[in-house]
Amino acid sequence: MENQELTNKEREIADDKLITGAFEQLLQIYIDSPHRKKVDIITKAFNFARQAHKGVRRLSGEPYIMHPIAVARIACEEMGLGSTSISAALLHDVVEDTDYTVEDIENIFGSKIAMIVDGLTKISGGIFGDKASAQAENFKKLLLTMSDDIRVILIKICDRLHNMRTLQSQAPNKQYKIAGETLYIYAPLANRLGLNKIKTELEDLSFRYEHPDKYEDIRKKLSLSEEERNKLFADFTAPIRESLDSMGIQYEIKARVKSPYSIWNKMQNKHVTFDEIYDILAVRIIFTPQVRANEIYECFNIYVALSKIYKSHPDRLRDWLNHPKANGYQALHVTLMSKQGRWIEVQIRSDRMNEIAEQGFAAHWKYKEGDQPHEDEGELNDWLRTIKEILDDPQPDAMDFLDAIKLNLFASEIFVFTPKGEVKTMPANCTVLDFAFQIHTFLGSHCIGAKVNHKLVPLSHKLKSGDQVEVLTSKSQHVQPSWITFASTAKAKAKIQAILRRDNRELQKKGEDTLKQWLEKNEIELTTSVVEKLCEFHEIQKAEDFFLALGERTILLGEKDLNELHGKSQKSGAETSGWRKFVPFLGKGKKKEENPQTKKLVVGKDFNKKKPCIISEKSIGMYIIPTCCHAIPGDDILGYIDNKNQIELHQRACPVANRLKSSFGNRILDAKWDMHKVLFFDATIQIRGIDRKGMLHDISDVITEKLDVNIHRVTISADDGIYDGKIEIRVHDRAEVQEIVDALKQIEDMQEVIQI
């Protein structure tokens, strides 16, 4: 017993030493920063949080207080935030995990810190309803607070970064949930706030946990090609250094290597191999301007000097100097042809631009202690205003809400001019309608078209950078449901949906009354399950849409609905109506196919979510494999518990799975294959190349003769000497598909081979 007490005491002493050391490091970083030295409030917050989390440990085994210290350190060191943010970071889990309330925080630390901590505290209860996503709700609360104080989201990103850095202690299903959510929401959010370095790390960490083998493979390939890259960098930059030295410029040249996630993403989207990616290396020139006011002019001077050494690509000049990106990013990007025959991108930026690119201009915003507001606040304020508008419109569906936010986060920008010559920043691929709603809701809702560069165009016309747009309106014009299909910005979509919902409310009310009367007539009580049954019967997802259809009289309730509610099957011979009962053989052969031999697995209360689902030849029939990604053995997969408590299997990189991970993370399961090349699965390969005699023979010879694989279907068409086609094959796993792809690439005149 004494030994036990001694061990506990030793552990306590070791923990204290660890915690004190970590906090002293944090304080030192803060003291070395350019902020006013408010050490007292930070120390007070640390002591309070330490006491609150006393005795609690993380899954990794370390004292819990180490997590808030690490988050505060990221906020101070990597974002350049001040004492208020550091204190809030130290306290961010106190309200959520202990008995202390927001009021307690406010009494001790003031309203500012309390508001930030409240914004970071997960919410209980629902905005969207019982079945909706708690993740989406928490995110919504975060954004609501963020629109008042940007530091809320900045600290949340710090929190997420540390959680991602320590993700190895979590169970695989939790890893997929957190990694998916990070990739879907937090990485784009960090990018939108100009936190480029953090965005890259979040993406790489997500990729590492979701696709460990692919991550490791790319990392090894990057390591093997490092020597070659270093030589290319040295040879390429030598004449540049010489030229800049002669100009008397104070500069630093860095190599920027593409991150593993960016490489993998490009390989997926462009359907290329690692060796076919030529922009792994980029060069960054960071200079200190001789005169701060002339830094843009000096950027162009450097570009002129470079173009004398190397030929530049005419279509690859990106001027972010005069028109910074919406996240504050400024630089001049130029692509040059090296002596080795490789295109290399060069990014030219001043030391100030580099700081904003690394830390994000949100961190330099008006709340930064002792600083004057930045002139480029405007863009951030506009963005926050848009977010607020989306939040003000109550979205009934969690997925819709997350998608609306994402529209705003991901969009790359174009510059559009008003008739008076004002510049408006708009997302790429936006339409006239988006532009109209961006200016004013009234303008958008009564828009009939526009004059783009003095030419008349419809609402759906896509705008390009440099277009001058004059919106045309009519008082008789009203918002149409079809508008939602060609609106691309979150703001326009949210406004159109809000107006349509307002218009639809009356019809929904009418539909609801119709249903009540019909149910009363048939002596059936109106319950949620009754509405759900009818929705399912009419293949409608939401109850609101069902009421609307009733109100519009596109659905008329009758005998079939009644039979459905009473559980009477219409498929039995006795109840078959109409001409079908006189054709006895019709549909008889189908029944066998429709009843699968294996019953689907239904998840019960005792189901262990932490345990992986093992997919074998015997159990595969118990799971649902949706067509969105068509997972086959060899794919990185996960499970998802659907609304019927059955398990769907998705590829981890599937777009549908990405949405599910970020909205319904508590339903995500780990899943692993245990197949032994017994069953066959369908796979499709797309091919493209130069048409010649005997091409089809060569393709079939490779697949059937050399590799002994069964071809299910081939469709090939040739036009102007180019052929295009799809080959459907039956394989055991993804490795066999890759083998076929590699073999097909060796065929003469074959240009592209893509797995679908």
Buried (B, 14 or more C-beta within 10 A) or exposed (E): EEEEEEEEEEEEEEBEEBBEEBBEEBBEBBEEBEBEEBEEBBBBBBEBBBEBBEEEEBEEEBBBBBBBBBBBBBBBBBBBBBBBBBBBBBBBBBBEBBEBBBEBBBEBBEEBBBBBBBBBBBBEEBBBEEEBBBBBBBBBBBBBBBBEBBBBBBBBBBBBBBBBEBBEEBBBBBBBBBBBBBBBBBBBBBBBBBBBBBBBBBBBBBBBBBBEEBBEBBBEBBEEBEEEBEEBBEEBBEBBEEBBEEEEBEBEBEBBBBBBBBBBBBBEEEBBEBEEBEBBBBBBBBBBBEEEEEBBEBBEBBBEBBEEBBEBEEEEEEBBBEBBBBBBBBBBBBBBEBEEEBBBBBBBBBBBBBBBBBBBBBBBBEBBEEEEEBEBBEBBEBBBEBBBBBBEBEBBBBBBBBBBBBBBBEBEBBBBBBEEEEEBBBBBBBBBBBBBBBBEBEBBBBBBBBBBEEEEBEBBBBBBEEBBBBBBBEEEBEBEEEBBEBBBBBBBBBBBBBBBBEEBBEBBEBBBEBBEEBBEEEEEEEEEEBBEBBBEBBEBEEBBBBBBBBBEEEBEBEEEBBBBBEEEEEEEEEEBEEEEEEEEEEEEEEEEEEEEEEEEBEBEEEEEBEEBBEBEEEEBBBBBBBEEBBBBBBBBBBBBBBEEBBBBBBBBBBEBBBBBBBBBBEBBBBBBBEBEEEBBBEBBBBBEBEBEEEBBEBBEEBBEEEBEBEEBEBEBEBEEEEBBBBBBBBBBBBEBBEBBBEBBBEBEEBEEBBEE
